[in-house]
Amino acid sequence: MPEPVQPAWNLRDAQQSLTAELDRLAPVLDGLGSRFAEAGEDLHLVGGPVRDALLGRRVSDLDLTTSAAPETTERLLLGWADAVWDVGRDYGTIGCRKGEWQLEITTYRSESYDPASRKPDVAFGDSLAGDLGRRDFTVNAMAISIPDRTFEDPHGGVVDLAQQQLRTPGTPEDSFSDDPLRMMRAARFAAQLGFTVAPDVVAAMAAMADRIGIISAERVREELVKLVCAPHPRLGLTLLVETRLADRVLPELPALALERDEHHRHKDVYEHTLTVLEQAIDLEHRLDERPDFVVRFAALMHDVGKPRTRRFLPDGSVTFHHHDVVGAKLTRKRMRALRFSGDQTEAVSALVELHLRFHGYGEGEWTDSAVRRYVRDAGEQLERLHILTRADCTTRNRRKAERLRRTYDELEERIARLAEEEELAAMRPDLDGNQIMALLGIGPGREVGEAYRFLLDLRIDEGPLGEEEAGRRLRAWWSARTPL
């Protein structure tokens, strides 16, 4: 794995951060804790919120665990919370909203997977110690009683925070057998926290990688998205590849580590891909929202067509002709297997297919119509395509890199200029469907779409023509056309 990220951290600072965060949360937590205590029930802040508070991070959603049964929790929340929901009741979880805060309160529990089942068998526990012992990692197995703030850390989570490592409370084999998704979570937390993963955990992940097969595609997808959108995705992705978990969940990634020999020369596609991902992240400031999963995943998948398209030439060089088209198909297939939405799948696949288009620009020889087509084909993904194309330059040749940067600067300037002159973003013909039907004397149908596409191509090739000239050209085309 790459070297972990090493933020400054010490126990004294952690204690101060925790106290400050608990003071900030007191208006919502203390009153709730008192309600549970008066009912004879324990309540603890647990898991990620405790870990993040110790790391000096602000807590948003609050996870709590309790001795109370779900129906008791629900009763105690009524009259206190602004809204209550029980969609997690089968797993012992009752959710609620109090002002700006969202809370999930879960009864002490233990759970495990049947070897052939995708769903956990849930049994409610009777102690905080038992509940903490079943959690995924020691840094998530710390708790603070509410409202008296007693700190519980039976598995040394604070020590592991200080050492910046991920360990399991019990043996990793038992943990991953109970819930194989925890192997994905190890990679995700490495990417989110910048931590290393303990050697015995890594070894168990490699030995038990096949167990991920019982987990639903949707749950795997959720962890993968969180990993890719984390601050340090290279750490998590490298761990997935090294433990061969990636072979099961994202096989296109390890396939990029193409075999090389002394006779054929090409860059390391796997390392190139991780560098492109990191460079795309550095350019995310161009987008309104970040992290941006679409641009990151497109960076990760942009070269997945190379293994299937690699051809060796007699002079020792290697070609990957049409790897953009092949890669888009592979990307679409993988994202459908992971149950991504249609919109996300098409957005990422389009970027993969378009990522080489810029290289036809040469030294700026494109006509205005070619620039318009570039914009039209990119559509809503244009800004992401700018990011991906720029990030795809990983050459160590500074002169070449600078030339590519200047050339793309010029292309963006031309796009901006044409957009200002022609409302390029709209990219519509000079006549709409109603005008086409009136001009040609036809009704709705396939012929209207055919005429619309003719006018759109005309608009791209020649720019705005105005309604009169567009009408004249449409009539001439209509008279000369061969009907479909």
Disulfide bonds with the S-S distance in Angstrom:
none
